[in-house]
Amino acid sequence: MRYTLVGLDCPSCAARIEQELQQIKGLEQAAINFANRTLELPPELVRQAQEAIHRVKPGVTLVETGRSGQAEENASRKRNLMVIGIPSVLLLGGLLCQDLLRKTPYSWAEYVVLLAAYLLAGGETLRTALKNLVRGKVFDEHFLMSLATLGAIAIHQLPEAVTVMLFYAIGEYFQERAVNRSRRSIAALLDICPHHANVLVNGETRQVKPEEVLTGQTIVVRPGEMIPLDGEVVEGTSFVDTSALTGECVPRRVEKGEEVLAGMINGEGLLTVKVTRPFKDSSAARILELVENAAARKAPVEKFITTFARYYTPAVVLGALALALIPPLVVPGATSYRWLYRALIFLVVSCPCALVISVPLSYFTGIGRASRQGILVKGASYLDALASLHTVVFDKTGTLTRGVFRVKRVVAQNGFQQEEVLAYAAAAEAYSTHPVAQSIRRAWGREIPPDIVSDYREIPGYGILARVGGKNVVVGGNHLLEREGISHGIDCLEGSTVFVGIDGILAGYIVISDEIKPGARQAIDRLKALGVKKVVMLTGDEDRAARQVAETLGIEQYYARLLPEDKFRQVEELMADLPPGQKLAFIGDGINDAPVIARADVGVAMGGLGSDAAIEAADVVLMEDAPCKLATAMEIARHTKTIVKQNIMLALSMKAFFLGLGTLGLATIWEAVFADVGVALLAILNATRDKTPCTTLKQDAEQDGLHQGTAPEGRTCSDVNN
């Protein structure tokens, strides 16, 4: 069962809880999804898991997912505000009365007030540090804070000790607020799961939960309602808003016989829909699961930061110990008090909070930002890979071209007639679902008697073998004709060519045309502008057809007449030529190209909406059928990587600066507090700032035809430009 960890707002705490849970028998593979604070557990191990969680983070509680944890959240928020508010008042009172009390017999009252403030602000930190110390887990930020503040109390710097604990609590509070803000942003973005469905039973509608609707049942979707399940329209016409799924604001017209998906918003028409998938397999449910699980796949830099913190903290403690003990022994005139104070500053400054908090938060925000653009990234590691693309490989059909084929020309050979060639080809293709086969049947336009076709065999990447009316018919490309021993001298044909052989003789050929997608050329240009060194196109078409498309799109390198296994081999060769540290992306339709998508550094499925193969095989899914979204994904990935680098540089440089000042005696505890908590807050704010490059939105709008004066219905041109 899935449980929510209420009160978990610290990435480093999540990592430690995960390690603690993995020590329990039966939970060796336990993994916390920090993005949505969930954990999957067997019910019988929940009590042990809760005990382990409390050992690491006492304020975190397991709540069964689906049951409201709002009461616990509210209690946690109030507790945090009290931990900040009451000690702040006590600290302020203690500082104001400090000089007055010292001149009276009640000077001890100063210590009572300030110690009370210290215990209120840092009680949980002290308890956690003590528990970890008892269990042999010494070196973490709780230990650093406790050691630094207790040392400050020991040298009679009580106000400084209270301030460190208070600002640490304030930092934790703002960290929680920042994380919750990002979570709410993604939750609002992915609010695509409807709360009810209107099931049609005996002419009457009944409102039920989407999970209760069975495949084959009929539902009614009223104007303005969210479509609750995937299905096929059986009655009605309307425009649907697909922006929650694709990021595309232009409404799409649907009518009888067309597919609609859960999460779409119905427009002004009334739709009657036959359900084709249960709720758990719907597009909305799959997208939610994909985005929720994305945070579990960590980028290399995240893993490095976690490992770095594990060794960094002991090194800092040893450094502070050396700073406190060695100078008084070797520096003439040095006092233990002065160097102990400097060592305490060293401890406070060096706390790794800014790093362990902001880096995971940056990737979390980046995944959410991509989702808003209709780009589903399955993990932080793929964001890093997108930012380092050297080579981008496109499959041609359905990716750069529409994949909607039309018969352009039928040419008869060797005494056959055009109508005869088309009739045999259509009959041989009667059982194929390939787009080329469908175009040939449409061109024939007549019913094909099923009893005239026998011995049907479809060979992937080659074509069709069948007996039609007692004759052996071959329909396919050059490879199939060579394989069947049918020779021809035809070359340099435009478009895609399908050859038709009858009883071992070339009967003729059919020229099939495909249309290049709008925005495909701009997508290639944007990728090159972003620094992609090599753009390659792979296709099973003849060389001339491939060359025409490549020249139109500005692609210098292409490979034609490829079988599926040839595409796989070609991608491996291209990957072998990559410079160190550079990546290759392959973009296909997510169905026929699944092996190649899985092999590439970054496998991208385009137009994956509703496609199980796309969701499963790809690392990145472009929900909208638009090549330009890959460039948008690259821009978001690079922005995220820049934020991560900025936060790492900010944290390390500021800490190095203040460590130097502290060691030289030029900084006090107050500066140390800024170097720790202040830098952490700056890093959090930087990680969560939302910046989608203006050029991205404008170029996407232009490639969708949204120029000034041509905004879609319900949207103004200023909306698009903004």
C-alpha positions as CSV (number, residue, x, y, z in Angstrom):
1,M,0.0,0.0,0.0
2,R,1.1,3.6,-0.6
3,Y,1.6,5.9,2.4
4,T,2.2,9.6,2.6
5,L,4.9,10.9,4.9
6,V,3.2,14.0,6.5
7,G,5.7,16.6,7.6
8,L,8.6,15.5,5.4
9,D,10.1,18.6,3.7
10,C,13.8,18.0,3.8
11,P,15.5,16.1,1.0
12,S,18.5,15.0,3.2
13,C,16.0,13.7,5.8
14,A,14.3,11.7,3.1
15,A,17.6,10.1,2.1
16,R,18.4,9.2,5.8
17,I,14.9,7.8,6.4
18,E,15.3,5.7,3.3
19,Q,18.6,4.3,4.5
20,E,17.0,3.6,7.9
21,L,14.1,1.8,6.4
22,Q,16.3,-0.4,4.2
23,Q,17.8,-1.9,7.4
24,I,14.4,-3.5,8.2
25,K,13.9,-7.0,6.8
26,G,11.4,-6.9,4.0
27,L,12.1,-3.2,3.2
28,E,15.6,-3.6,1.6
29,Q,14.3,-1.9,-1.6
30,A,12.3,0.8,0.1
31,A,12.3,4.0,-1.8
32,I,10.8,7.4,-0.8
33,N,9.4,9.6,-3.5
34,F,10.2,13.0,-2.1
35,A,8.3,14.8,-4.9
36,N,5.0,13.6,-3.5
37,R,6.2,12.3,-0.1
38,T,5.0,8.8,-0.7
39,L,6.3,5.4,0.3
40,E,5.1,1.9,-0.6
41,L,5.0,-0.5,2.3
42,P,3.5,-3.9,3.2
43,P,0.7,-3.1,5.8
44,E,2.3,-5.5,8.4
45,L,5.5,-3.5,8.4
46,V,4.0,0.0,8.8
47,R,4.5,0.1,12.6
48,Q,8.2,-0.8,12.3
49,A,8.6,1.7,9.5
50,Q,7.0,4.4,11.6
51,E,9.4,3.7,14.5
52,A,12.3,3.9,12.1
53,I,11.1,7.2,10.7
54,H,10.7,8.7,14.2
55,R,14.2,7.7,15.0
56,V,15.4,9.9,12.2
57,K,12.8,12.6,12.1
58,P,10.3,12.6,15.0
59,G,7.9,15.0,13.3
60,V,7.2,12.8,10.3
61,T,4.0,10.7,10.3
62,L,2.9,7.9,8.0
63,V,-0.7,8.4,6.7
64,E,-2.4,6.1,4.2
65,T,-2.5,7.8,0.9
66,G,-6.0,8.9,0.0
67,R,-6.8,9.7,3.6
68,S,-6.6,13.4,4.3
69,G,-3.4,14.4,6.1
70,Q,-4.6,18.0,6.4
71,A,-5.0,17.9,10.2
72,E,-1.4,16.6,10.6
73,E,-0.2,19.3,8.1
74,N,-1.9,22.1,10.0
75,A,-0.6,20.8,13.3
76,S,2.9,20.7,11.9
77,R,2.6,24.2,10.5
78,K,1.4,25.6,13.9
79,R,4.1,23.8,15.7
80,N,6.8,25.3,13.4
81,L,5.4,28.8,13.9
82,M,5.4,28.3,17.7
83,V,9.0,27.1,17.5
84,I,9.9,30.3,15.7
85,G,7.6,32.8,17.4
86,I,8.0,32.1,21.2
87,P,11.8,31.8,21.2
88,S,12.0,35.1,19.1
89,V,10.0,36.9,21.8
90,L,12.2,35.4,24.6
91,L,15.4,36.2,22.8
92,L,14.3,39.8,22.2
93,G,13.3,40.1,25.9
94,G,16.5,38.6,27.1
95,L,18.6,40.9,24.9
96,L,16.7,44.0,26.0
97,C,16.9,43.1,29.7
98,Q,20.5,41.7,29.6
99,D,22.3,44.8,30.9
100,L,19.6,45.6,33.5
101,L,19.5,42.1,35.0
102,R,23.3,41.8,35.3
103,K,23.3,44.8,37.7
104,T,20.8,43.0,40.1
105,P,20.8,39.9,42.2
106,Y,18.5,38.4,39.5
107,S,21.2,38.0,36.8
108,W,20.4,34.3,36.7
109,A,17.1,35.3,35.1
110,E,18.9,36.1,31.9
111,Y,20.1,32.5,31.6
112,V,16.6,31.2,32.4
113,V,15.0,33.3,29.6
114,L,17.7,32.6,27.0
115,L,17.9,28.8,27.9
116,A,14.2,28.5,27.5
117,A,14.4,30.2,24.1
118,Y,17.3,27.9,23.2
119,L,15.4,24.7,24.2
120,L,12.2,25.7,22.4
121,A,14.0,26.6,19.2
122,G,16.4,23.7,19.2
123,G,14.8,21.0,21.2
124,E,14.0,18.8,18.3
125,T,17.4,19.3,16.8
126,L,19.1,18.4,20.1
127,R,16.8,15.3,20.5
128,T,17.6,14.1,17.0
129,A,21.3,14.6,17.4
130,L,21.3,12.7,20.7
131,K,19.3,9.8,19.3
132,N,21.7,9.6,16.3
133,L,24.6,9.7,18.7
134,V,23.3,6.8,20.8
135,R,22.8,4.8,17.6
136,G,26.3,5.6,16.3
137,K,25.2,8.0,13.5
138,V,27.0,11.1,14.5
139,F,27.8,13.3,11.6
140,D,24.9,15.3,10.2
141,E,23.6,18.9,10.3
142,H,21.8,18.2,13.7
143,F,25.1,17.2,15.2
144,L,26.8,20.3,13.8
145,M,24.2,22.7,15.1
146,S,24.1,21.0,18.5
147,L,27.9,20.9,18.9
148,A,28.2,24.6,17.8
149,T,25.5,25.9,20.0
150,L,26.4,23.9,23.1
151,G,30.0,25.1,22.7
152,A,28.7,28.7,22.5
153,I,26.8,28.2,25.7
154,A,30.0,26.8,27.3
155,I,31.9,30.0,26.6
156,H,29.0,32.1,27.8
157,Q,27.8,33.2,24.3
158,L,24.2,32.3,25.1
159,P,22.5,34.9,22.8
160,E,24.5,33.6,19.9
161,A,23.6,30.0,20.7
162,V,19.9,30.9,20.7
163,T,20.2,32.9,17.5
164,V,21.9,30.0,15.7
165,M,19.1,27.6,16.7
166,L,16.4,30.1,16.0
167,F,17.6,30.9,12.5
168,Y,18.1,27.2,11.8
169,A,14.4,26.7,12.7
170,I,13.5,29.7,10.4
171,G,15.5,28.1,7.6
172,E,13.7,24.8,8.1
173,Y,10.4,26.6,8.0
174,F,11.1,28.5,4.7
175,Q,12.5,25.3,3.2
176,E,9.2,23.6,4.0
177,R,7.3,26.5,2.5
178,A,9.4,26.4,-0.7
179,V,9.0,22.6,-1.1
180,N,5.2,22.8,-0.5
181,R,5.0,25.6,-3.1
182,S,6.7,23.5,-5.7
183,R,4.5,20.5,-4.8
184,R,1.3,22.6,-5.0
185,S,2.4,23.9,-8.4
186,I,2.8,20.4,-9.8
187,A,-0.3,19.2,-8.0
188,A,-2.3,22.0,-9.7
189,L,-0.6,21.2,-13.0
190,L,-1.5,17.6,-12.7
191,D,-5.0,18.1,-11.4
192,I,-6.3,16.0,-14.3
193,C,-8.0,13.3,-12.4
194,P,-11.7,14.0,-12.4
195,H,-13.8,13.2,-9.2
196,H,-16.8,11.6,-10.9
197,A,-18.2,10.1,-14.1
198,N,-21.7,10.2,-15.4
199,V,-22.6,6.6,-16.3
200,L,-25.5,6.1,-18.7
201,V,-27.7,3.2,-17.5
202,N,-31.1,2.5,-19.1
203,G,-31.3,6.0,-20.5
204,E,-30.5,7.6,-17.2
205,T,-27.2,9.0,-15.9
206,R,-25.8,8.0,-12.5
207,Q,-22.8,9.8,-10.9
208,V,-20.1,7.4,-9.8
209,K,-16.3,7.4,-9.1
210,P,-14.2,6.9,-12.3
211,E,-12.6,3.9,-10.7
212,E,-16.0,2.1,-10.6
213,V,-16.6,2.5,-14.4
214,L,-16.0,-0.7,-16.4
215,T,-14.6,-0.9,-20.0
216,G,-17.5,-0.9,-22.5
217,Q,-19.8,1.2,-20.4
218,T,-21.1,4.5,-21.7
219,I,-20.6,7.8,-20.0
220,V,-22.0,11.3,-20.7
221,V,-19.7,14.3,-20.6
222,R,-21.5,17.6,-20.2
223,P,-20.2,21.0,-21.4
224,G,-17.3,22.3,-19.3
225,E,-16.8,18.9,-17.6
226,M,-13.5,17.0,-17.5
227,I,-13.5,13.8,-19.4
228,P,-13.1,11.1,-16.7
229,L,-11.9,8.1,-18.7
230,D,-10.3,7.2,-22.1
231,G,-12.9,6.3,-24.6
232,E,-14.5,6.7,-28.1
233,V,-17.1,9.3,-28.9
234,V,-20.3,7.5,-30.0
235,E,-22.5,10.6,-30.1
236,G,-22.0,14.4,-30.2
237,T,-19.5,16.9,-31.5
238,S,-17.4,19.3,-29.5
239,F,-14.1,21.1,-29.0
240,V,-11.9,19.7,-26.2
241,D,-9.1,21.5,-24.3
242,T,-6.1,19.2,-24.1
243,S,-3.7,21.7,-22.4
244,A,-3.6,19.6,-19.1
245,L,-2.2,16.7,-21.1
246,T,-0.2,18.3,-23.9
247,G,0.5,21.9,-22.8
248,E,-1.2,23.0,-26.1
249,C,-3.8,25.7,-25.7
250,V,-5.6,25.3,-29.1
251,P,-8.9,23.4,-28.7
252,R,-9.3,20.2,-30.7
253,R,-12.5,19.2,-32.5
254,V,-13.8,15.7,-31.8
255,E,-16.8,13.9,-33.3
256,K,-18.3,10.5,-33.5
257,G,-15.7,7.7,-33.9
258,E,-12.8,9.8,-32.5
259,E,-10.8,9.0,-29.3
260,V,-10.9,11.2,-26.3
261,L,-8.7,10.9,-23.2
262,A,-9.1,11.4,-19.5
263,G,-8.0,14.8,-18.4
264,M,-9.4,16.7,-21.4
265,I,-11.9,19.4,-20.8
266,N,-15.1,19.3,-22.8
267,G,-16.2,22.5,-24.6
268,E,-19.7,23.5,-25.4
269,G,-21.0,20.2,-26.9
270,L,-22.6,17.2,-25.1
271,L,-20.5,14.1,-25.7
272,T,-21.5,10.4,-25.2
273,V,-18.4,8.3,-24.8
274,K,-17.9,4.5,-24.8
275,V,-15.1,3.7,-22.2
276,T,-12.1,1.9,-23.8
277,R,-9.8,1.7,-20.7
278,P,-10.3,1.3,-17.0
279,F,-9.3,4.3,-14.9
280,K,-6.1,2.9,-13.7
281,D,-4.9,2.5,-17.3
282,S,-6.1,5.9,-18.5
283,S,-3.8,8.5,-19.9
284,A,-4.3,10.8,-16.9
285,A,-3.4,8.0,-14.5
286,R,-0.3,7.0,-16.4
287,I,0.9,10.6,-16.7
288,L,0.4,11.2,-13.0
289,E,2.3,8.1,-12.1
290,L,5.1,9.0,-14.5
291,V,5.6,12.5,-13.1
292,E,5.2,11.4,-9.5
293,N,7.9,8.7,-10.0
294,A,10.3,11.1,-11.8
295,A,11.9,12.4,-8.7
296,A,13.0,8.9,-7.7
297,R,15.5,8.8,-10.6
298,K,18.3,11.0,-9.3
299,A,20.8,12.9,-11.4
300,P,24.5,12.1,-10.9
301,V,25.1,15.5,-9.2
302,E,22.3,14.7,-6.7
303,K,23.9,11.3,-5.8
304,F,27.3,13.1,-5.6
305,I,25.9,15.7,-3.2
306,T,24.4,13.0,-0.9
307,T,27.8,11.1,-0.9
308,F,29.7,14.4,-0.5
309,A,27.7,15.4,2.6
310,R,28.4,11.9,4.2
311,Y,32.2,12.6,4.1
312,Y,32.1,16.3,4.4
313,T,30.5,16.6,7.8
314,P,33.1,14.4,9.6
315,A,35.9,16.4,7.9
316,V,34.4,19.6,9.1
317,V,34.2,18.4,12.7
318,L,37.8,17.3,12.6
319,G,38.8,20.6,11.1
320,A,37.0,22.5,13.8
321,L,38.6,20.3,16.5
322,A,42.0,21.1,15.1
323,L,41.2,24.8,14.9
324,A,40.2,24.8,18.6
325,L,43.2,22.7,19.9
326,I,46.2,23.3,17.8
327,P,46.7,27.2,17.6
328,P,46.6,27.6,21.4
329,L,49.5,25.2,21.6
330,V,51.7,26.6,18.8
331,V,50.7,30.3,18.4
332,P,52.3,32.6,21.0
333,G,49.7,34.5,23.0
334,A,46.8,32.5,21.6
335,T,44.0,31.8,24.1
336,S,41.8,28.7,24.2
337,Y,38.6,30.9,24.4
338,R,39.4,32.8,21.2
339,W,40.2,29.7,19.1
340,L,37.2,27.8,20.5
341,Y,35.0,30.6,19.4
342,R,36.5,30.6,16.0
343,A,36.0,26.8,15.8
344,L,32.3,27.2,16.7
345,I,32.0,29.7,13.8
346,F,33.7,27.2,11.6
347,L,31.1,24.6,12.5
348,V,28.1,26.8,11.9
349,V,29.3,28.1,8.6
350,S,30.2,24.7,7.2
351,C,26.8,23.1,7.6
352,P,25.9,21.6,4.2
353,C,22.2,22.5,4.3
354,A,22.3,24.8,1.2
355,L,23.7,22.0,-1.0
356,V,21.6,19.0,0.2
357,I,18.4,21.0,0.0
358,S,18.6,23.1,-3.1
359,V,20.1,20.6,-5.6
360,P,17.2,18.1,-5.4
361,L,14.7,21.0,-5.3
362,S,16.2,22.5,-8.5
363,Y,15.6,19.2,-10.4
364,F,12.1,18.8,-8.9
365,T,11.2,22.3,-10.1
366,G,12.7,21.6,-13.5
367,I,10.6,18.4,-14.0
368,G,7.5,20.5,-13.0
369,R,8.4,23.2,-15.4
370,A,8.8,20.7,-18.3
371,S,5.4,19.2,-17.4
372,R,3.8,22.6,-17.9
373,Q,5.0,22.6,-21.5
374,G,3.6,19.1,-22.2
375,I,7.0,17.4,-21.8
376,L,7.2,14.5,-19.4
377,V,10.7,13.8,-18.2
378,K,11.1,10.5,-16.3
379,G,13.9,11.6,-14.0
380,A,16.5,14.2,-13.1
381,S,19.2,12.2,-14.8
382,Y,17.4,12.7,-18.2
383,L,17.3,16.4,-17.6
384,D,21.1,16.4,-17.2
385,A,21.4,14.3,-20.4
386,L,19.1,16.7,-22.4
387,A,21.3,19.6,-21.4
388,S,24.4,17.8,-22.9
389,L,23.0,16.7,-26.3
390,H,25.6,16.5,-29.1
391,T,23.6,14.4,-31.6
392,V,19.9,14.2,-32.2
393,V,18.5,11.4,-34.4
394,F,15.0,11.6,-35.9
395,D,13.0,8.8,-37.3
396,K,11.3,10.3,-40.4
397,T,7.8,8.9,-40.7
398,G,5.4,10.2,-38.0
399,T,8.1,12.3,-36.4
400,L,9.3,14.8,-39.0
401,T,6.4,14.0,-41.4
402,R,2.7,13.6,-40.6
403,G,2.7,9.9,-41.3
404,V,-0.6,10.4,-43.2
405,F,0.1,8.8,-46.6
406,R,-1.7,9.4,-49.9
407,V,-1.4,7.5,-53.2
408,K,0.1,10.0,-55.6
409,R,0.6,7.9,-58.6
410,V,0.1,4.3,-59.9
411,V,2.4,3.1,-62.7
412,A,1.8,-0.3,-64.4
413,Q,4.6,-2.4,-65.9
414,N,5.0,-5.5,-68.1
415,G,1.5,-5.4,-69.6
416,F,-0.5,-4.9,-66.4
417,Q,-3.1,-2.1,-66.0
418,Q,-3.1,0.6,-63.4
419,E,-6.4,-0.5,-61.9
420,E,-5.2,-4.1,-61.8
421,V,-2.0,-3.1,-59.9
422,L,-3.9,-1.1,-57.3
423,A,-6.5,-3.8,-56.9
424,Y,-4.0,-6.6,-56.2
425,A,-2.0,-4.3,-53.9
426,A,-5.2,-3.3,-51.9
427,A,-6.2,-7.0,-51.6
428,A,-2.8,-8.1,-50.4
429,E,-2.8,-5.2,-47.8
430,A,-6.3,-6.1,-46.6
431,Y,-5.2,-7.2,-43.1
432,S,-2.3,-4.7,-42.5
433,T,-2.7,-1.8,-40.1
434,H,0.4,0.0,-41.5
435,P,-0.4,3.6,-42.6
436,V,0.9,2.9,-46.2
437,A,-1.5,-0.1,-46.4
438,Q,-4.3,2.1,-45.2
439,S,-3.6,4.7,-47.9
440,I,-3.6,2.0,-50.6
441,R,-7.0,0.7,-49.5
442,R,-8.4,4.2,-49.4
443,A,-7.2,4.8,-52.9
444,W,-8.9,1.6,-54.1
445,G,-12.0,2.6,-52.3
446,R,-14.0,-0.6,-52.7
447,E,-14.8,-3.6,-50.5
448,I,-12.3,-6.4,-50.6
449,P,-13.9,-9.9,-50.4
450,P,-12.1,-11.8,-47.6
451,D,-12.2,-15.1,-49.4
452,I,-9.9,-14.0,-52.2
453,V,-7.0,-13.5,-49.8
454,S,-5.0,-16.4,-48.4
455,D,-1.6,-17.3,-47.1
456,Y,-1.2,-13.7,-45.8
457,R,2.2,-12.9,-44.2
458,E,3.4,-9.5,-43.1
459,I,7.2,-9.2,-42.8
460,P,8.1,-6.2,-40.6
461,G,10.3,-3.7,-42.5
462,Y,9.8,-5.5,-45.8
463,G,6.2,-5.7,-46.8
464,I,3.4,-8.3,-47.6
465,L,3.3,-11.7,-49.1
466,A,-0.1,-13.2,-50.0
467,R,-2.1,-15.2,-52.5
468,V,-4.8,-13.1,-54.1
469,G,-7.3,-14.8,-56.4
470,G,-4.9,-17.7,-56.8
471,K,-1.9,-15.6,-57.6
472,N,1.2,-15.0,-55.6
473,V,1.4,-11.3,-54.8
474,V,4.4,-9.4,-53.3
475,V,3.8,-5.8,-52.1
476,G,6.7,-3.9,-50.5
477,G,9.9,-2.1,-50.9
478,N,13.2,-2.8,-52.7
479,H,14.4,-5.2,-50.1
480,L,11.4,-7.5,-50.5
481,L,11.7,-7.6,-54.3
482,E,15.4,-8.5,-54.0
483,R,14.5,-11.2,-51.5
484,E,11.8,-12.7,-53.7
485,G,14.1,-12.5,-56.8
486,I,12.0,-10.0,-58.7
487,S,14.3,-7.7,-60.7
488,H,13.6,-4.1,-61.9
489,G,15.5,-1.2,-63.2
490,I,13.4,1.5,-61.7
491,D,15.3,4.3,-59.8
492,C,15.1,7.9,-58.7
493,L,11.4,7.9,-57.8
494,E,9.9,10.8,-55.8
495,G,8.2,10.1,-52.4
496,S,8.0,6.5,-51.1
497,T,7.6,3.7,-53.6
498,V,5.7,0.5,-53.1
499,F,6.4,-2.2,-55.6
500,V,3.8,-4.8,-56.6
501,G,4.9,-8.2,-58.0
502,I,2.5,-10.8,-59.3
503,D,3.7,-14.4,-59.9
504,G,7.3,-13.4,-59.9
505,I,6.9,-10.5,-62.3
506,L,7.0,-6.7,-61.6
507,A,3.4,-5.6,-62.2
508,G,4.1,-1.9,-61.3
509,Y,4.6,0.4,-58.5
510,I,2.7,2.9,-56.4
511,V,4.2,6.3,-55.4
512,I,3.1,7.3,-51.9
513,S,3.5,10.9,-50.6
514,D,3.8,12.1,-47.0
515,E,3.6,15.6,-45.8
516,I,6.3,17.3,-43.7
517,K,5.0,18.5,-40.3
518,P,4.6,22.3,-39.8
519,G,7.4,23.5,-37.6
520,A,9.7,20.7,-38.4
521,R,12.2,22.9,-40.1
522,Q,12.1,25.5,-37.3
523,A,12.7,22.6,-34.8
524,I,15.8,21.6,-36.6
525,D,17.0,25.2,-36.8
526,R,16.4,25.7,-33.0
527,L,18.3,22.5,-32.1
528,K,21.3,23.8,-34.2
529,A,21.0,27.2,-32.5
530,L,21.2,25.5,-29.1
531,G,24.5,23.9,-30.1
532,V,23.5,20.4,-31.3
533,K,26.4,19.5,-33.5
534,K,24.8,16.7,-35.5
535,V,21.2,16.2,-36.6
536,V,20.5,12.8,-38.3
537,M,17.5,11.3,-40.0
538,L,16.8,7.6,-40.3
539,T,14.1,6.0,-42.5
540,G,13.2,2.9,-44.3
541,D,12.2,4.8,-47.4
542,E,14.2,4.9,-50.7
543,D,17.2,7.2,-50.9
544,R,15.6,9.8,-53.1
545,A,12.5,10.2,-50.9
546,A,14.8,10.5,-47.8
547,R,17.0,13.1,-49.6
548,Q,14.0,15.2,-50.5
549,V,12.9,15.4,-46.9
550,A,16.4,16.0,-45.5
551,E,17.1,18.8,-48.0
552,T,13.8,20.5,-47.2
553,L,14.5,20.4,-43.4
554,G,18.2,21.3,-43.6
555,I,19.4,17.9,-42.3
556,E,22.9,17.1,-43.7
557,Q,23.1,13.5,-42.6
558,Y,20.5,10.8,-43.3
559,Y,20.4,7.1,-43.8
560,A,17.8,5.4,-46.0
561,R,16.4,1.9,-46.8
562,L,16.9,0.9,-43.1
563,L,15.2,-2.0,-41.5
564,P,14.3,-1.8,-37.7
565,E,17.5,-3.6,-36.8
566,D,19.5,-1.4,-39.1
567,K,18.2,1.7,-37.2
568,F,19.4,0.1,-33.9
569,R,22.8,-0.6,-35.3
570,Q,23.1,2.9,-36.8
571,V,22.3,4.6,-33.5
572,E,24.9,2.4,-31.8
573,E,27.5,3.6,-34.3
574,L,26.6,7.2,-33.8
575,M,26.9,6.8,-30.0
576,A,30.3,5.3,-30.4
577,D,31.5,8.5,-32.2
578,L,30.2,10.8,-29.4
579,P,32.8,13.0,-27.6
580,P,33.3,12.2,-23.9
581,G,30.5,13.5,-21.8
582,Q,28.2,14.2,-24.7
583,K,24.8,12.5,-25.3
584,L,22.6,11.2,-28.1
585,A,18.8,11.5,-28.3
586,F,16.6,9.5,-30.6
587,I,13.1,10.7,-31.4
588,G,10.5,8.3,-32.7
589,D,6.8,7.5,-32.5
590,G,7.3,5.3,-29.4
591,I,5.8,2.2,-31.0
592,N,7.8,0.9,-34.0
593,D,11.0,2.5,-32.7
594,A,10.8,1.2,-29.1
595,P,14.1,-0.8,-29.2
596,V,16.1,2.3,-30.5
597,I,14.3,4.6,-28.1
598,A,15.4,2.3,-25.2
599,R,19.0,2.1,-26.5
600,A,19.7,5.9,-26.9
601,D,21.1,8.0,-24.1
602,V,17.8,9.9,-24.2
603,G,14.9,8.1,-25.8
604,V,12.1,10.5,-26.8
605,A,8.6,9.5,-27.8
606,M,6.7,12.2,-29.7
607,G,3.0,12.4,-29.8
608,G,2.9,9.8,-27.0
609,L,-0.5,10.8,-25.8
610,G,-2.5,7.6,-25.2
611,S,0.4,5.3,-26.4
612,D,1.4,2.6,-23.9
613,A,4.6,1.9,-25.9
614,A,5.6,5.6,-25.7
615,I,5.1,5.8,-22.0
616,E,7.0,2.6,-21.3
617,A,10.0,2.8,-23.7
618,A,10.9,6.5,-23.6
619,D,12.9,8.6,-21.1
620,V,11.1,11.7,-22.3
621,V,7.6,11.9,-23.7
622,L,6.5,14.9,-25.8
623,M,2.7,14.8,-25.3
624,E,2.1,17.1,-28.2
625,D,2.8,15.9,-31.7
626,A,5.3,18.8,-32.4
627,P,9.1,18.4,-33.0
628,C,9.8,21.9,-31.6
629,K,9.0,20.6,-28.1
630,L,12.4,18.8,-28.0
631,A,14.2,22.2,-28.3
632,T,12.0,23.5,-25.5
633,A,13.0,20.5,-23.4
634,M,16.6,21.2,-24.0
635,E,16.2,24.9,-22.9
636,I,14.4,23.8,-19.7
637,A,17.1,21.2,-19.0
638,R,19.9,23.7,-19.5
639,H,18.1,26.3,-17.3
640,T,17.8,23.7,-14.6
641,K,21.5,22.7,-14.9
642,T,22.5,26.4,-14.7
643,I,20.4,26.8,-11.5
644,V,22.1,23.7,-10.0
645,K,25.6,25.1,-10.8
646,Q,24.7,28.5,-9.5
647,N,23.5,27.0,-6.2
648,I,26.6,24.9,-5.8
649,M,28.9,27.8,-6.6
650,L,26.9,30.1,-4.3
651,A,27.0,27.7,-1.3
652,L,30.7,26.8,-1.7
653,S,32.0,30.3,-2.4
654,M,30.1,31.9,0.4
655,K,31.1,29.2,2.9
656,A,34.7,29.4,1.8
657,F,34.7,33.2,2.2
658,F,33.1,33.1,5.7
659,L,35.3,30.2,6.8
660,G,38.3,32.3,6.0
661,L,36.9,35.2,7.9
662,G,36.0,33.1,10.9
663,T,39.4,31.4,11.0
664,L,41.1,34.8,10.9
665,G,38.8,36.1,13.6
666,L,37.1,38.6,11.4
667,A,33.6,37.1,11.6
668,T,31.3,36.4,14.5
669,I,28.5,33.9,15.0
670,W,26.1,36.4,13.4
671,E,27.9,36.3,10.1
672,A,28.1,32.5,10.5
673,V,24.3,32.3,10.8
674,F,24.0,34.3,7.5
675,A,26.6,32.0,5.8
676,D,24.5,29.0,6.8
677,V,20.8,29.8,6.9
678,G,21.0,32.9,4.7
679,V,22.8,31.1,1.9
680,A,20.4,28.1,2.2
681,L,17.4,30.4,1.8
682,L,18.9,32.2,-1.2
683,A,19.6,28.8,-2.8
684,I,16.1,27.6,-2.2
685,L,14.6,30.8,-3.7
686,N,16.9,30.4,-6.7
687,A,15.9,26.8,-7.1
688,T,12.2,27.5,-7.2
689,R,12.2,30.6,-9.4
690,D,10.3,29.9,-12.6
691,K,11.9,31.2,-15.8
692,T,10.8,29.8,-19.1
693,P,12.8,31.6,-21.8
694,C,10.6,34.0,-23.7
695,T,11.9,32.8,-27.0
696,T,10.6,29.3,-26.2
697,L,7.0,30.3,-25.8
698,K,7.1,32.7,-28.7
699,Q,8.6,30.1,-31.1
700,D,6.3,27.4,-29.9
701,A,3.3,29.8,-30.6
702,E,4.6,30.7,-34.0
703,Q,5.1,27.1,-35.0
704,D,1.6,26.3,-34.0
705,G,0.3,29.2,-36.2
706,L,-0.4,31.5,-33.3
707,H,0.8,34.7,-34.9
708,Q,-0.5,38.1,-34.0
709,G,-4.1,38.3,-35.2
710,T,-4.6,34.6,-35.4
711,A,-5.1,33.5,-31.8
712,P,-7.3,30.5,-31.3
713,E,-10.9,30.9,-30.1
714,G,-11.0,31.8,-26.4
715,R,-7.4,33.1,-26.4
716,T,-6.2,36.6,-27.3
717,C,-3.0,37.3,-29.2
718,S,-1.7,39.1,-26.2
719,D,-2.2,35.9,-24.2
720,V,0.0,34.1,-26.6
721,N,2.6,36.8,-26.8
722,N,2.7,37.1,-23.0
